[in-house]
Structures are given as structure tokens and as C-alpha cells.
Amino acid sequence: MFSRPRPLRRSLPSRLRVLPSLRSALVALLMGAAALPAWAQVSASDAWTRATVPQQKVAGVFLQLRSVADARLIEASSGAARAVEIHEMAMDGNVMKMRQVPGLDLPAGKPVDLKPGGYHLMLIDLKAPLREGEAVPLSLVVQGRDGRRESLEVRALVRPISAVGSGSSHGHPHGHAHGKAAH
């Protein structure tokens, strides 16, 4: 008289068929997240450079970098120039000197300003003049403490040739060549 309740597995066959797909998707998502390096959270903001005059072959690029974990900016490139170098301007006695540096530390959670009169990127051997309002593409390579590298694509806005950023200014329009030697 009384009918037995149906077993649960018979009443939900279509739902059970969906679960393996969801399980596979979840496993794939978790494995993908595990493959991402924890230090790979580097951001760039306020990237800019100055417009250049026709024969000018170099230009400085300024921006702010922030990393979630300790990392190091180790390389940069741009289609707008033959090379991009990481530079530092520092006082040596009473003389301001510029030199290329092999990299720039990005301490966890702290903003690192690349600005006139300090650290900056130097575009070497420009392929064409930089015109106000354009954007210069840059590719930055950051290395985490574990040795893994991350590329970060940045676009630097070209400001007027007379633009001055926060902090001290170079005081010159970069109309001369910069090498590894101080000037």
C-alpha cells in the first residue's frame, strides 16, 4: 500500500550529470589561481613623459609603481625607442649626476616614485619626436623574490615640453645624450 520513497540518486540524474562539469571547472579555476605568483600584483599609475623637439634622441619617463609583495623592476622596453634604461639622479657632493642602474627595488605595499630629479626611465635613441597628447607604450619587467618575472604594459602620456612633475626638476629638456657616465 505504501510506496517506498524513491532513492535520491534516481530522482536527480540530470543534476548529477552537471556536477562533474562544475567540479572540473572549479578544479581548473583553482589550479589557475595557484599558478599565479603571489608577487605579480604590480601596478603603475600616472605615467608621463615630455614632448620632444625634432632632433632630440632621449626622453625621461616618470610614473609611480606599487607592488603587493617585494619585487624589483629589472627591465623596460618601448617601441618608441631603441632602448629603455632605468636611471637614477643623485647628488655627488655639489653635483647632480645621472647614472644607469641595473634595477629598482619595489618594497611591498609602498609606492615607488620615478620622477624628475630621482629615479626615472630613459628612452634612448627615439625613433620619432614625442608629440604632446600622444601616449608612449612601455613594457616593464618586474621580478619577484622567487625569480619569477612579470611584464606590465604601461602607456605614458606625452605632456608639454615644459611640463614639470612633482618633486625636483631636471631643469633641462633632455636634449642631449645620456650614457652610463655621469654628467
ZASE-955083 format. One line per 4 residues: number of its first residue (from 1); for each residue x, y, z of N, C-alpha, C. Coordinates in nm, 3 decimals, always signed. Example, Ala and Ser with C-alpha at 12.3 -4.5 7.8 and 13.67 -1.06 7.14 Angstrom:
<nodes>
1> +1.319 -0.569 +0.780 +1.230 -0.450 +0.780 +1.320 -0.330 +0.780  +1.285 -0.225 +0.708 +1.367 -0.106 +0.714 +1.290 +0.003 +0.787
</nodes>
This chain:
<nodes>
1> +0.077 -0.118 +0.000 +0.000 +0.000 +0.000 +0.083 +0.126 +0.000  +0.171 +0.128 +0.092 +0.259 +0.243 +0.097 +0.371 +0.223 -0.003  +0.395 +0.324 -0.078 +0.506 +0.312 -0.173 +0.635 +0.355 -0.106  +0.735 +0.287 -0.145 +0.865 +0.321 -0.089 +0.915 +0.451 -0.152
5> +0.979 +0.534 -0.075 +1.036 +0.655 -0.136 +1.144 +0.615 -0.236  +1.146 +0.684 -0.341 +1.247 +0.656 -0.443 +1.385 +0.691 -0.391  +1.483 +0.616 -0.432 +1.619 +0.654 -0.391 +1.655 +0.791 -0.450  +1.726 +0.866 -0.375 +1.761 +1.002 -0.414 +1.838 +1.005 -0.546
9> +1.926 +0.906 -0.571 +2.005 +0.913 -0.694 +1.919 +0.898 -0.818  +1.806 +0.834 -0.809 +1.720 +0.823 -0.927 +1.642 +0.950 -0.953  +1.613 +1.027 -0.848 +1.532 +1.147 -0.868 +1.615 +1.266 -0.915  +1.748 +1.258 -0.912 +1.831 +1.371 -0.951 +1.934 +1.336 -1.059
13> +1.901 +1.255 -1.156 +2.006 +1.217 -1.251 +2.059 +1.335 -1.333  +1.976 +1.429 -1.374 +2.025 +1.539 -1.457 +2.116 +1.631 -1.375  +2.086 +1.650 -1.250 +2.170 +1.734 -1.165 +2.306 +1.669 -1.143  +2.305 +1.539 -1.125 +2.431 +1.469 -1.103 +2.521 +1.475 -1.226
17> +2.462 +1.479 -1.344 +2.542 +1.488 -1.466 +2.611 +1.624 -1.476  +2.553 +1.727 -1.419 +2.610 +1.861 -1.425 +2.726 +1.876 -1.326  +2.719 +1.807 -1.214 +2.821 +1.822 -1.111 +2.963 +1.793 -1.159  +2.989 +1.688 -1.237 +3.127 +1.667 -1.283 +3.180 +1.786 -1.364
21> +3.094 +1.849 -1.445 +3.140 +1.966 -1.521 +3.172 +2.081 -1.428  +3.088 +2.104 -1.330 +3.115 +2.211 -1.234 +3.241 +2.181 -1.153  +3.256 +2.054 -1.116 +3.374 +2.015 -1.041 +3.499 +2.039 -1.125  +3.495 +2.002 -1.251 +3.610 +2.023 -1.339 +3.643 +2.171 -1.354
25> +3.539 +2.253 -1.369 +3.559 +2.397 -1.384 +3.620 +2.456 -1.257  +3.571 +2.411 -1.142 +3.624 +2.460 -1.015 +3.771 +2.421 -0.997  +3.804 +2.297 -1.029 +3.942 +2.250 -1.019 +4.031 +2.331 -1.113  +3.985 +2.356 -1.236 +4.064 +2.434 -1.332 +4.085 +2.576 -1.281
29> +3.981 +2.636 -1.225 +3.991 +2.771 -1.172 +4.090 +2.777 -1.056  +4.081 +2.683 -0.965 +4.172 +2.681 -0.850 +4.316 +2.655 -0.893  +4.336 +2.567 -0.989 +4.472 +2.540 -1.037 +4.529 +2.663 -1.107  +4.445 +2.734 -1.182 +4.490 +2.856 -1.248 +4.529 +2.962 -1.147
33> +4.451 +2.976 -1.042 +4.483 +3.073 -0.938 +4.610 +3.035 -0.865  +4.632 +2.906 -0.844 +4.753 +2.861 -0.776 +4.876 +2.886 -0.861  +4.859 +2.886 -0.993 +4.973 +2.907 -1.082 +5.016 +3.053 -1.087  +4.929 +3.145 -1.046 +4.965 +3.286 -1.048 +5.060 +3.316 -0.932
37> +5.171 +3.384 -0.959 +5.261 +3.417 -0.850 +5.198 +3.522 -0.759  +5.217 +3.506 -0.632 +5.158 +3.599 -0.536 +5.213 +3.739 -0.551  +5.338 +3.755 -0.594 +5.400 +3.886 -0.605 +5.358 +3.960 -0.730  +5.284 +3.896 -0.819 +5.257 +3.951 -0.952 +5.158 +4.066 -0.951
41> +5.134 +4.123 -0.838 +5.039 +4.231 -0.832 +5.110 +4.365 -0.826  +5.168 +4.402 -0.941 +5.238 +4.528 -0.954 +5.152 +4.620 -1.038  +5.137 +4.744 -0.994 +5.057 +4.839 -1.071 +5.139 +4.964 -1.099  +5.104 +5.030 -1.208 +5.169 +5.155 -1.247 +5.061 +5.261 -1.260
45> +5.094 +5.383 -1.222 +4.998 +5.493 -1.236 +5.072 +5.622 -1.272  +4.997 +5.715 -1.327 +5.046 +5.849 -1.360 +5.171 +5.848 -1.446  +5.178 +5.760 -1.545 +5.296 +5.756 -1.633 +5.291 +5.872 -1.732  +5.404 +5.942 -1.744 +5.410 +6.055 -1.837 +5.554 +6.080 -1.883
49> +5.565 +6.155 -1.990 +5.692 +6.200 -2.043 +5.671 +6.337 -2.103  +5.778 +6.403 -2.139 +5.767 +6.536 -2.201 +5.774 +6.524 -2.353  +5.708 +6.615 -2.422 +5.720 +6.625 -2.567 +5.866 +6.656 -2.600  +5.909 +6.618 -2.718 +6.048 +6.641 -2.758 +6.055 +6.728 -2.883
53> +6.174 +6.782 -2.906 +6.200 +6.859 -3.028 +6.251 +6.763 -3.135  +6.246 +6.800 -3.264 +6.278 +6.705 -3.372 +6.412 +6.631 -3.361  +6.521 +6.693 -3.323 +6.650 +6.622 -3.319 +6.679 +6.554 -3.186  +6.591 +6.568 -3.091 +6.612 +6.511 -2.958 +6.604 +6.359 -2.965
57> +6.701 +6.292 -2.906 +6.709 +6.145 -2.914 +6.680 +6.073 -2.783  +6.657 +6.147 -2.675 +6.629 +6.085 -2.546 +6.514 +6.158 -2.476  +6.448 +6.089 -2.386 +6.342 +6.149 -2.305 +6.325 +6.068 -2.177  +6.293 +6.136 -2.069 +6.266 +6.069 -1.942 +6.119 +6.030 -1.932
61> +6.093 +5.919 -1.865 +5.956 +5.875 -1.838 +5.942 +5.864 -1.687  +5.829 +5.915 -1.638 +5.806 +5.923 -1.494 +5.673 +5.854 -1.462  +5.666 +5.786 -1.349 +5.545 +5.715 -1.309 +5.558 +5.671 -1.165  +5.452 +5.613 -1.113 +5.455 +5.556 -0.979 +5.428 +5.406 -0.991
65> +5.509 +5.326 -0.924 +5.491 +5.181 -0.921 +5.456 +5.139 -0.779  +5.372 +5.036 -0.770 +5.335 +4.981 -0.639 +5.324 +4.830 -0.654  +5.384 +4.758 -0.561 +5.381 +4.612 -0.564 +5.323 +4.559 -0.433  +5.243 +4.455 -0.443 +5.184 +4.394 -0.324 +5.292 +4.323 -0.242
69> +5.386 +4.258 -0.310 +5.495 +4.187 -0.243 +5.628 +4.245 -0.292  +5.735 +4.220 -0.219 +5.866 +4.271 -0.260 +5.899 +4.223 -0.401  +5.943 +4.315 -0.484 +5.978 +4.284 -0.622 +6.085 +4.383 -0.667  +6.125 +4.371 -0.794 +6.230 +4.458 -0.847 +6.203 +4.485 -0.994
73> +6.203 +4.612 -1.032 +6.196 +4.649 -1.173 +6.333 +4.621 -1.232  +6.339 +4.532 -1.334 +6.470 +4.491 -1.386 +6.491 +4.527 -1.532  +6.384 +4.564 -1.602 +6.398 +4.587 -1.745 +6.279 +4.666 -1.797  +6.301 +4.741 -1.904 +6.193 +4.814 -1.970 +6.224 +4.822 -2.118
77> +6.119 +4.832 -2.198 +6.136 +4.848 -2.343 +6.019 +4.930 -2.395  +6.037 +4.984 -2.516 +5.933 +5.062 -2.580 +5.954 +5.061 -2.731  +5.845 +5.054 -2.804 +5.852 +5.065 -2.948 +5.890 +5.205 -2.994  +5.888 +5.301 -2.904 +5.920 +5.440 -2.938 +6.070 +5.468 -2.935
81> +6.150 +5.374 -2.882 +6.294 +5.398 -2.868 +6.371 +5.268 -2.889  +6.499 +5.284 -2.926 +6.585 +5.166 -2.944 +6.606 +5.094 -2.813  +6.615 +5.169 -2.703 +6.640 +5.109 -2.571 +6.571 +5.193 -2.464  +6.546 +5.129 -2.350 +6.495 +5.199 -2.232 +6.584 +5.158 -2.116
85> +6.636 +5.257 -2.044 +6.723 +5.230 -1.929 +6.659 +5.282 -1.802  +6.691 +5.217 -1.692 +6.648 +5.263 -1.559 +6.761 +5.354 -1.509  +6.727 +5.478 -1.474 +6.827 +5.576 -1.433 +6.798 +5.630 -1.294  +6.905 +5.678 -1.233 +6.896 +5.744 -1.103 +6.970 +5.877 -1.112
89> +6.910 +5.981 -1.058 +6.980 +6.109 -1.042 +7.005 +6.126 -0.893  +7.128 +6.158 -0.860 +7.162 +6.173 -0.718 +7.273 +6.276 -0.703  +7.276 +6.338 -0.590 +7.381 +6.436 -0.561 +7.510 +6.362 -0.527  +7.618 +6.409 -0.588 +7.752 +6.359 -0.558 +7.831 +6.483 -0.518
93> +7.838 +6.507 -0.388 +7.894 +6.634 -0.341 +7.797 +6.745 -0.378  +7.845 +6.842 -0.457 +7.759 +6.952 -0.501 +7.714 +6.936 -0.645  +7.730 +6.816 -0.700 +7.699 +6.794 -0.841 +7.588 +6.687 -0.853  +7.486 +6.721 -0.932 +7.380 +6.624 -0.960 +7.429 +6.536 -1.074
97> +7.430 +6.403 -1.051 +7.477 +6.310 -1.152 +7.368 +6.210 -1.185  +7.369 +6.168 -1.312 +7.275 +6.067 -1.356 +7.354 +5.943 -1.394  +7.297 +5.828 -1.358 +7.362 +5.702 -1.396 +7.257 +5.595 -1.418  +7.292 +5.500 -1.503 +7.206 +5.385 -1.524 +7.221 +5.292 -1.405
101> +7.110 +5.231 -1.362 +7.113 +5.134 -1.253 +7.057 +5.002 -1.306  +7.102 +4.890 -1.250 +7.058 +4.760 -1.301 +6.913 +4.726 -1.268  +6.855 +4.793 -1.171 +6.718 +4.765 -1.132 +6.673 +4.859 -1.022  +6.547 +4.848 -0.985 +6.491 +4.935 -0.883 +6.401 +4.851 -0.793
105> +6.432 +4.850 -0.663 +6.353 +4.772 -0.567 +6.214 +4.831 -0.552  +6.115 +4.743 -0.542 +5.976 +4.780 -0.520 +5.931 +4.714 -0.389  +5.947 +4.783 -0.276 +5.909 +4.724 -0.147 +5.758 +4.700 -0.139  +5.720 +4.593 -0.077 +5.578 +4.555 -0.064 +5.495 +4.667 -0.005
109> +5.387 +4.702 -0.075 +5.289 +4.797 -0.024 +5.332 +4.943 -0.023  +5.451 +4.973 -0.072 +5.499 +5.112 -0.069 +5.508 +5.166 -0.211  +5.458 +5.288 -0.233 +5.471 +5.346 -0.367 +5.616 +5.383 -0.395  +5.658 +5.360 -0.517 +5.793 +5.399 -0.562 +5.774 +5.499 -0.675
113> +5.819 +5.621 -0.651 +5.802 +5.728 -0.749 +5.923 +5.737 -0.841  +5.899 +5.730 -0.969 +6.001 +5.760 -1.069 +5.966 +5.900 -1.114  +6.051 +5.997 -1.081 +6.015 +6.137 -1.103 +6.137 +6.219 -1.142  +6.114 +6.336 -1.199 +6.227 +6.423 -1.233 +6.315 +6.447 -1.110
117> +6.445 +6.436 -1.129 +6.538 +6.457 -1.020 +6.565 +6.333 -0.937  +6.506 +6.220 -0.972 +6.525 +6.096 -0.898 +6.535 +5.979 -0.993  +6.477 +5.869 -0.954 +6.472 +5.753 -1.044 +6.377 +5.785 -1.159  +6.408 +5.735 -1.276 +6.321 +5.751 -1.392 +6.363 +5.651 -1.500
121> +6.281 +5.637 -1.601 +6.316 +5.555 -1.717 +6.365 +5.650 -1.825  +6.468 +5.610 -1.897 +6.522 +5.693 -2.003 +6.502 +5.624 -2.137  +6.425 +5.689 -2.225 +6.408 +5.641 -2.362 +6.532 +5.683 -2.439  +6.603 +5.587 -2.497 +6.730 +5.613 -2.567 +6.710 +5.592 -2.717
125> +6.758 +5.686 -2.796 +6.750 +5.680 -2.942 +6.605 +5.672 -2.988  +6.532 +5.781 -2.962 +6.391 +5.789 -3.003 +6.377 +5.767 -3.153  +6.274 +5.695 -3.190 +6.250 +5.668 -3.332 +6.179 +5.784 -3.401  +6.109 +5.866 -3.325 +6.038 +5.984 -3.377 +6.016 +6.080 -3.259
129> +5.996 +6.208 -3.289 +5.968 +6.302 -3.180 +5.841 +6.262 -3.104  +5.839 +6.290 -2.976 +5.721 +6.265 -2.893 +5.636 +6.391 -2.897  +5.511 +6.375 -2.936 +5.421 +6.490 -2.952 +5.319 +6.494 -2.839  +5.298 +6.617 -2.789 +5.203 +6.639 -2.681 +5.069 +6.573 -2.713
133> +5.013 +6.503 -2.615 +4.883 +6.437 -2.630 +4.892 +6.291 -2.672  +5.006 +6.250 -2.728 +5.024 +6.110 -2.766 +5.050 +6.027 -2.640  +5.054 +5.898 -2.658 +5.089 +5.808 -2.547 +5.202 +5.717 -2.594  +5.303 +5.701 -2.510 +5.419 +5.617 -2.541 +5.398 +5.481 -2.474
137> +5.397 +5.373 -2.553 +5.382 +5.240 -2.493 +5.514 +5.193 -2.430  +5.504 +5.132 -2.314 +5.620 +5.077 -2.244 +5.586 +4.938 -2.193  +5.684 +4.853 -2.191 +5.670 +4.721 -2.131 +5.773 +4.713 -2.020  +5.726 +4.695 -1.896 +5.815 +4.687 -1.780 +5.824 +4.542 -1.736
141> +5.943 +4.498 -1.699 +5.961 +4.362 -1.649 +5.997 +4.372 -1.501  +5.918 +4.304 -1.420 +5.936 +4.305 -1.275 +5.966 +4.162 -1.233  +6.061 +4.148 -1.141 +6.099 +4.016 -1.092 +6.068 +4.006 -0.943  +6.002 +3.897 -0.905 +5.972 +3.872 -0.764 +6.091 +3.811 -0.694
145> +6.084 +3.801 -0.563 +6.194 +3.741 -0.487 +6.218 +3.596 -0.525  +6.115 +3.530 -0.576 +6.128 +3.390 -0.616 +6.188 +3.375 -0.757  +6.222 +3.487 -0.821 +6.284 +3.482 -0.953 +6.186 +3.486 -1.069  +6.058 +3.475 -1.042 +5.959 +3.480 -1.150 +5.946 +3.623 -1.201
149> +5.924 +3.632 -1.332 +5.912 +3.763 -1.396 +5.770 +3.789 -1.443  +5.734 +3.916 -1.441 +5.603 +3.962 -1.486 +5.624 +4.081 -1.578  +5.550 +4.087 -1.686 +5.553 +4.203 -1.775 +5.431 +4.289 -1.745  +5.454 +4.419 -1.745 +5.348 +4.515 -1.717 +5.346 +4.615 -1.832
153> +5.233 +4.627 -1.899 +5.220 +4.720 -2.011 +5.170 +4.853 -1.958  +5.238 +4.961 -1.998 +5.208 +5.095 -1.949 +5.204 +5.190 -2.068  +5.121 +5.292 -2.059 +5.116 +5.396 -2.161 +5.146 +5.529 -2.092  +5.253 +5.596 -2.135 +5.293 +5.723 -2.075 +5.239 +5.837 -2.160
157> +5.161 +5.923 -2.100 +5.105 +6.040 -2.168 +5.215 +6.140 -2.197  +5.218 +6.193 -2.318 +5.317 +6.294 -2.355 +5.261 +6.431 -2.316  +5.327 +6.496 -2.221 +5.288 +6.628 -2.173 +5.366 +6.735 -2.250  +5.330 +6.862 -2.230 +5.406 +6.970 -2.297 +5.554 +6.963 -2.262
161> +5.637 +7.014 -2.350 +5.783 +7.010 -2.331 +5.825 +7.078 -2.201  +5.746 +7.174 -2.154 +5.780 +7.248 -2.031 +5.724 +7.184 -1.905  +5.661 +7.068 -1.917 +5.596 +7.003 -1.801 +5.697 +6.974 -1.691  +5.653 +6.997 -1.569 +5.733 +6.968 -1.450 +5.650 +6.879 -1.360
165> +5.707 +6.769 -1.316 +5.634 +6.677 -1.228 +5.651 +6.717 -1.084  +5.593 +6.638 -0.996 +5.612 +6.664 -0.853 +5.755 +6.632 -0.816  +5.807 +6.694 -0.716 +5.947 +6.674 -0.678 +6.036 +6.771 -0.755  +6.164 +6.751 -0.743 +6.256 +6.844 -0.809 +6.264 +6.815 -0.957
169> +6.301 +6.913 -1.034 +6.306 +6.901 -1.180 +6.449 +6.887 -1.228  +6.466 +6.819 -1.340 +6.598 +6.810 -1.403 +6.650 +6.950 -1.436  +6.558 +7.037 -1.478 +6.600 +7.171 -1.516 +6.652 +7.178 -1.659  +6.639 +7.070 -1.736 +6.678 +7.073 -1.876 +6.585 +6.982 -1.956
173> +6.571 +7.006 -2.086 +6.474 +6.932 -2.165 +6.522 +6.800 -2.221  +6.627 +6.741 -2.171 +6.679 +6.613 -2.221 +6.721 +6.620 -2.366  +6.778 +6.731 -2.408 +6.819 +6.747 -2.546 +6.960 +6.698 -2.572  +7.014 +6.616 -2.485 +7.149 +6.562 -2.503 +7.148 +6.413 -2.473
177> +7.252 +6.346 -2.514 +7.259 +6.201 -2.494 +7.293 +6.167 -2.352  +7.235 +6.060 -2.302 +7.264 +6.010 -2.169 +7.328 +5.873 -2.185  +7.438 +5.851 -2.120 +7.500 +5.719 -2.121 +7.515 +5.672 -1.979  +7.602 +5.578 -1.959 +7.625 +5.525 -1.824 +7.707 +5.621 -1.740
181> +7.780 +5.708 -1.803 +7.864 +5.802 -1.730 +7.780 +5.917 -1.676  +7.823 +5.974 -1.568 +7.753 +6.088 -1.508 +7.781 +6.212 -1.592  +7.693 +6.309 -1.581 +7.715 +6.437 -1.649 +7.677 +6.551 -1.558
</nodes>
